[in-house]
Amino acid sequence: MKIDIRSQGVVVSDDLREHIERCVSFGLDWAEHDVDRIVVSLSDINGPRGGNDKRCHLRIPLSRMRDVVIEEVACDLQAAIAHAVDRAAGSLERRLSRQREFGPTPVYSAEE
């Protein structure tokens, strides 16, 4: 499973990168056969003003299904990442179990 880390207004240190990899592997390793890639986007909403402004946006593309997209905002990035991965694991589990039970959900484009 490839983890693509993107950031806007946030410096991604080695410690933060390790935290992301540890959270993702702990929370989503069970789905490694269904998930090829995870896109983690980090941003600081308020900049230097502080507050509840650290955003973690997760996108998990799935073949023949809609992407799992989770956004979490917290006062520090580690908490936002951990909560986002936890929510993504639950959403991914529901989506994959529905696919196994009912077959793939068709993906419609706006052009149809």
N, C-alpha and C positions, 0 to 999 in steps of 0.2 A: 504494500500500500504506500503510495507516494504522497507526501505531505508538502503542499505548495503554500509557503508562508509569504504573505504580502502585508506591507505596513504603510500607513500614512500618518506622519507626525509622531511615530513611535520608533524608537531604536530597538531593534531585535538583537539583544545580547545573546551570548552563548548559553547563559543560564535560562533565559526565556525560551530559546529554541529547544533546549533539553526538556523544559517543563511542558511545552507543547507536544513534543514527541512522546513523553512519558504519559501524559493525559490521554492522547489519542490511542496509543498502543494499549493502555489499560482499559479504556472505555470501549474501543471499537475493534480490537484484535479478533473477536469472535466472528466479525463480518468480513474478514480479509479475502474470502473467496468471492464475495459479492461487490466489494468496493475496491476500485483500482486507485482512486485518487481522492484526496480531501484538500479543499482550498480553504485556508485560514487567513482571513483578512483582519488586521488589527488597526485600530485608529483611536486617536485621542480627540473627542468631540469638542471639548472646551479649551483645549490647549493648556497654557500655564495657569488658567484661572482655577483649576482643580474641580473637585466635586465628583459626583457619580458620572464619570465621563469616559471611561475606558470601554471601548466597544470591541467585541469579538464576533465576527460574522463567519459562520461555517457554511460551506456549500459542498455537498457530497453528490457528485453526478452518478446516476444509476442508468444502466443500459435498459432501454425499453420502458422506463418509468420516469416520472418527474423527479427532479433533483430534490434532495432533502436540504432545506435551507433553515438555519437557526441563527438568530441574533441575540446576543446577551450583552447587557450594559452593567458595569459594576464600578466600584471605586478603585480597584486595581486589576491589572491585566490577568494575573494568575487566577483570581476568582472568576472573572468573566470567561476565561478559557475553560476552566473546570466545569462551570455550570453549562456552558454551551455544549461541550462534549457529552455531558450527562444527558442533556435534553436530546441531542442528536442521536445518542444510542437508543433511547426510547422510541423516538420517531422512526428511526431506521428499522428497529425490530418490528414495529407495527406494520410498516410498509412492506417489508420482506415476507412477513407471515401472511399478509393479505395476498401477496403475489403468489405464494406457494399454494394458498387455498383457492383463489379465484382466477389465477393467471395474471399476466401483466396488464397494468392499467394503460390504456392507449394515451399517447401524448399528442395533443392537438395543437396545431399552430394557429396563429391569429389570422392567417391567410385563408383558411378553409371556411 
